Amino acid sequence: MRQGTRAGCILMALVVGGGLSSGCGDDTVRLTFRPTVGTTSSYRITVETRTTVRMAGENPRLDELDRAETVLTTHHTILAHDPGAGAKAASGVRVRVRVEERGAADRTFIVRFDRSAQPVAVESESATTIGDQDRTTLGLPEIFPAALSAPPDRALRTGDQWTIDRAITLPGPSKPTRLVGSGQLIELGIVDDEQVARVAATATLHIETKRPATQGLTPVGEVRLEGTQRTTYRATHDLDDGAVRTASSTTTGSYRLLAYPPRATGGGPASGTMKVSIRSKTHRIR
């Protein structure tokens, strides 16, 4: 049951980042997402996850699927960019993200942004979805490291802050939810002779989801999770093309867990709690 439990928990543990493109005006920059269709960026990501499950009447235990550290490679390809889309349209930008992990089949996701560069949905193109029990925990910072802090579509100066409050749809049978928090332009600088901007953000995400529980490949019921996760995020963006150069994020989540047995067996759910800590570091490799 713990495998399915972990699968349910990991929905969007890391939903944070947004694209960036440069814009100028004296000492201001415009950090909105303005990509070129067909371009591809690649990243190497290290992910550390720690999950603790406690069922009623049991001692706390670490999920057996925890991994001290996993290295992923992701490739982001810009599929579409419609500058004329309305601010609330979901067709402003679409990015295909292919996730490679040694010893596992590739996973593919589509991240959709509106015209104002705000992420509105993450969809799975693969047979698997975020949080499959035999895979590394993924969230937005891993799938698309520029999607949580997405700055507003206006000129910004160093120190300027913005509010994060938007609806977002996640993969799997999850209820639509809202990402709420704040972001800030920390500083402008030079790295490797390139102009960069450093941003930071903190956001919370309420999650309600249900997932099949399995033992190996055998269904053994259903797991339902409800709780809140908090993510802190920092990133350095190149101003010439808006790409993320480096990023880091930390997510902590606390969830109420209900594990339902197969319907044929009857009986009520077992209750428990789950605590998750996820740290990731991202570096652009090309």
Secondary structure as a PSIPRED ss2 file (coil, helix, strand):
# PSIPRED VFORMAT (PSIPRED V4.0)

   1 M C   1.000  0.000  0.000
   2 R H   0.000  1.000  0.000
   3 Q H   0.000  1.000  0.000
   4 G H   0.000  1.000  0.000
   5 T H   0.000  1.000  0.000
   6 R H   0.000  1.000  0.000
   7 A H   0.000  1.000  0.000
   8 G H   0.000  1.000  0.000
   9 C H   0.000  1.000  0.000
  10 I C   1.000  0.000  0.000
  11 L C   1.000  0.000  0.000
  12 M C   1.000  0.000  0.000
  13 A C   1.000  0.000  0.000
  14 L C   1.000  0.000  0.000
  15 V C   1.000  0.000  0.000
  16 V C   1.000  0.000  0.000
  17 G C   1.000  0.000  0.000
  18 G C   1.000  0.000  0.000
  19 G C   1.000  0.000  0.000
  20 L C   1.000  0.000  0.000
  21 S C   1.000  0.000  0.000
  22 S C   1.000  0.000  0.000
  23 G C   1.000  0.000  0.000
  24 C E   0.000  0.000  1.000
  25 G E   0.000  0.000  1.000
  26 D C   1.000  0.000  0.000
  27 D C   1.000  0.000  0.000
  28 T E   0.000  0.000  1.000
  29 V E   0.000  0.000  1.000
  30 R E   0.000  0.000  1.000
  31 L C   1.000  0.000  0.000
  32 T C   1.000  0.000  0.000
  33 F C   1.000  0.000  0.000
  34 R C   1.000  0.000  0.000
  35 P C   1.000  0.000  0.000
  36 T C   1.000  0.000  0.000
  37 V C   1.000  0.000  0.000
  38 G C   1.000  0.000  0.000
  39 T C   1.000  0.000  0.000
  40 T E   0.000  0.000  1.000
  41 S E   0.000  0.000  1.000
  42 S E   0.000  0.000  1.000
  43 Y E   0.000  0.000  1.000
  44 R E   0.000  0.000  1.000
  45 I E   0.000  0.000  1.000
  46 T E   0.000  0.000  1.000
  47 V E   0.000  0.000  1.000
  48 E E   0.000  0.000  1.000
  49 T E   0.000  0.000  1.000
  50 R E   0.000  0.000  1.000
  51 T E   0.000  0.000  1.000
  52 T E   0.000  0.000  1.000
  53 V E   0.000  0.000  1.000
  54 R E   0.000  0.000  1.000
  55 M E   0.000  0.000  1.000
  56 A C   1.000  0.000  0.000
  57 G C   1.000  0.000  0.000
  58 E C   1.000  0.000  0.000
  59 N C   1.000  0.000  0.000
  60 P C   1.000  0.000  0.000
  61 R E   0.000  0.000  1.000
  62 L E   0.000  0.000  1.000
  63 D C   1.000  0.000  0.000
  64 E C   1.000  0.000  0.000
  65 L C   1.000  0.000  0.000
  66 D C   1.000  0.000  0.000
  67 R C   1.000  0.000  0.000
  68 A C   1.000  0.000  0.000
  69 E C   1.000  0.000  0.000
  70 T E   0.000  0.000  1.000
  71 V E   0.000  0.000  1.000
  72 L E   0.000  0.000  1.000
  73 T E   0.000  0.000  1.000
  74 T E   0.000  0.000  1.000
  75 H E   0.000  0.000  1.000
  76 H E   0.000  0.000  1.000
  77 T E   0.000  0.000  1.000
  78 I E   0.000  0.000  1.000
  79 L E   0.000  0.000  1.000
  80 A E   0.000  0.000  1.000
  81 H E   0.000  0.000  1.000
  82 D C   1.000  0.000  0.000
  83 P C   1.000  0.000  0.000
  84 G C   1.000  0.000  0.000
  85 A C   1.000  0.000  0.000
  86 G C   1.000  0.000  0.000
  87 A C   1.000  0.000  0.000
  88 K C   1.000  0.000  0.000
  89 A C   1.000  0.000  0.000
  90 A C   1.000  0.000  0.000
  91 S C   1.000  0.000  0.000
  92 G C   1.000  0.000  0.000
  93 V E   0.000  0.000  1.000
  94 R E   0.000  0.000  1.000
  95 V E   0.000  0.000  1.000
  96 R E   0.000  0.000  1.000
  97 V E   0.000  0.000  1.000
  98 R E   0.000  0.000  1.000
  99 V E   0.000  0.000  1.000
 100 E E   0.000  0.000  1.000
 101 E E   0.000  0.000  1.000
 102 R C   1.000  0.000  0.000
 103 G C   1.000  0.000  0.000
 104 A C   1.000  0.000  0.000
 105 A C   1.000  0.000  0.000
 106 D C   1.000  0.000  0.000
 107 R E   0.000  0.000  1.000
 108 T E   0.000  0.000  1.000
 109 F E   0.000  0.000  1.000
 110 I E   0.000  0.000  1.000
 111 V E   0.000  0.000  1.000
 112 R E   0.000  0.000  1.000
 113 F E   0.000  0.000  1.000
 114 D C   1.000  0.000  0.000
 115 R C   1.000  0.000  0.000
 116 S C   1.000  0.000  0.000
 117 A C   1.000  0.000  0.000
 118 Q C   1.000  0.000  0.000
 119 P E   0.000  0.000  1.000
 120 V E   0.000  0.000  1.000
 121 A E   0.000  0.000  1.000
 122 V E   0.000  0.000  1.000
 123 E E   0.000  0.000  1.000
 124 S E   0.000  0.000  1.000
 125 E C   1.000  0.000  0.000
 126 S C   1.000  0.000  0.000
 127 A C   1.000  0.000  0.000
 128 T C   1.000  0.000  0.000
 129 T C   1.000  0.000  0.000
 130 I C   1.000  0.000  0.000
 131 G C   1.000  0.000  0.000
 132 D C   1.000  0.000  0.000
 133 Q C   1.000  0.000  0.000
 134 D C   1.000  0.000  0.000
 135 R C   1.000  0.000  0.000
 136 T C   1.000  0.000  0.000
 137 T C   1.000  0.000  0.000
 138 L C   1.000  0.000  0.000
 139 G C   1.000  0.000  0.000
 140 L H   0.000  1.000  0.000
 141 P H   0.000  1.000  0.000
 142 E H   0.000  1.000  0.000
 143 I H   0.000  1.000  0.000
 144 F C   1.000  0.000  0.000
 145 P C   1.000  0.000  0.000
 146 A C   1.000  0.000  0.000
 147 A C   1.000  0.000  0.000
 148 L C   1.000  0.000  0.000
 149 S C   1.000  0.000  0.000
 150 A C   1.000  0.000  0.000
 151 P C   1.000  0.000  0.000
 152 P C   1.000  0.000  0.000
 153 D C   1.000  0.000  0.000
 154 R C   1.000  0.000  0.000
 155 A E   0.000  0.000  1.000
 156 L E   0.000  0.000  1.000
 157 R C   1.000  0.000  0.000
 158 T C   1.000  0.000  0.000
 159 G C   1.000  0.000  0.000
 160 D C   1.000  0.000  0.000
 161 Q E   0.000  0.000  1.000
 162 W E   0.000  0.000  1.000
 163 T E   0.000  0.000  1.000
 164 I E   0.000  0.000  1.000
 165 D E   0.000  0.000  1.000
 166 R E   0.000  0.000  1.000
 167 A E   0.000  0.000  1.000
 168 I E   0.000  0.000  1.000
 169 T E   0.000  0.000  1.000
 170 L C   1.000  0.000  0.000
 171 P C   1.000  0.000  0.000
 172 G C   1.000  0.000  0.000
 173 P C   1.000  0.000  0.000
 174 S E   0.000  0.000  1.000
 175 K C   1.000  0.000  0.000
 176 P C   1.000  0.000  0.000
 177 T E   0.000  0.000  1.000
 178 R E   0.000  0.000  1.000
 179 L E   0.000  0.000  1.000
 180 V E   0.000  0.000  1.000
 181 G E   0.000  0.000  1.000
 182 S E   0.000  0.000  1.000
 183 G E   0.000  0.000  1.000
 184 Q E   0.000  0.000  1.000
 185 L E   0.000  0.000  1.000
 186 I E   0.000  0.000  1.000
 187 E E   0.000  0.000  1.000
 188 L E   0.000  0.000  1.000
 189 G E   0.000  0.000  1.000
 190 I E   0.000  0.000  1.000
 191 V E   0.000  0.000  1.000
 192 D C   1.000  0.000  0.000
 193 D C   1.000  0.000  0.000
 194 E E   0.000  0.000  1.000
 195 Q E   0.000  0.000  1.000
 196 V E   0.000  0.000  1.000
 197 A E   0.000  0.000  1.000
 198 R E   0.000  0.000  1.000
 199 V E   0.000  0.000  1.000
 200 A E   0.000  0.000  1.000
 201 A E   0.000  0.000  1.000
 202 T E   0.000  0.000  1.000
 203 A E   0.000  0.000  1.000
 204 T E   0.000  0.000  1.000
 205 L E   0.000  0.000  1.000
 206 H E   0.000  0.000  1.000
 207 I E   0.000  0.000  1.000
 208 E E   0.000  0.000  1.000
 209 T E   0.000  0.000  1.000
 210 K E   0.000  0.000  1.000
 211 R E   0.000  0.000  1.000
 212 P E   0.000  0.000  1.000
 213 A E   0.000  0.000  1.000
 214 T E   0.000  0.000  1.000
 215 Q E   0.000  0.000  1.000
 216 G C   1.000  0.000  0.000
 217 L C   1.000  0.000  0.000
 218 T E   0.000  0.000  1.000
 219 P E   0.000  0.000  1.000
 220 V E   0.000  0.000  1.000
 221 G E   0.000  0.000  1.000
 222 E E   0.000  0.000  1.000
 223 V E   0.000  0.000  1.000
 224 R E   0.000  0.000  1.000
 225 L E   0.000  0.000  1.000
 226 E E   0.000  0.000  1.000
 227 G E   0.000  0.000  1.000
 228 T E   0.000  0.000  1.000
 229 Q E   0.000  0.000  1.000
 230 R E   0.000  0.000  1.000
 231 T E   0.000  0.000  1.000
 232 T E   0.000  0.000  1.000
 233 Y E   0.000  0.000  1.000
 234 R E   0.000  0.000  1.000
 235 A E   0.000  0.000  1.000
 236 T E   0.000  0.000  1.000
 237 H E   0.000  0.000  1.000
 238 D E   0.000  0.000  1.000
 239 L C   1.000  0.000  0.000
 240 D C   1.000  0.000  0.000
 241 D C   1.000  0.000  0.000
 242 G C   1.000  0.000  0.000
 243 A C   1.000  0.000  0.000
 244 V E   0.000  0.000  1.000
 245 R E   0.000  0.000  1.000
 246 T E   0.000  0.000  1.000
 247 A E   0.000  0.000  1.000
 248 S E   0.000  0.000  1.000
 249 S E   0.000  0.000  1.000
 250 T E   0.000  0.000  1.000
 251 T E   0.000  0.000  1.000
 252 T E   0.000  0.000  1.000
 253 G E   0.000  0.000  1.000
 254 S E   0.000  0.000  1.000
 255 Y E   0.000  0.000  1.000
 256 R E   0.000  0.000  1.000
 257 L E   0.000  0.000  1.000
 258 L E   0.000  0.000  1.000
 259 A E   0.000  0.000  1.000
 260 Y E   0.000  0.000  1.000
 261 P C   1.000  0.000  0.000
 262 P C   1.000  0.000  0.000
 263 R H   0.000  1.000  0.000
 264 A H   0.000  1.000  0.000
 265 T H   0.000  1.000  0.000
 266 G C   1.000  0.000  0.000
 267 G C   1.000  0.000  0.000
 268 G C   1.000  0.000  0.000
 269 P C   1.000  0.000  0.000
 270 A E   0.000  0.000  1.000
 271 S E   0.000  0.000  1.000
 272 G E   0.000  0.000  1.000
 273 T E   0.000  0.000  1.000
 274 M E   0.000  0.000  1.000
 275 K E   0.000  0.000  1.000
 276 V E   0.000  0.000  1.000
 277 S E   0.000  0.000  1.000
 278 I E   0.000  0.000  1.000
 279 R E   0.000  0.000  1.000
 280 S E   0.000  0.000  1.000
 281 K E   0.000  0.000  1.000
 282 T E   0.000  0.000  1.000
 283 H E   0.000  0.000  1.000
 284 R E   0.000  0.000  1.000
 285 I C   1.000  0.000  0.000
 286 R C   1.000  0.000  0.000
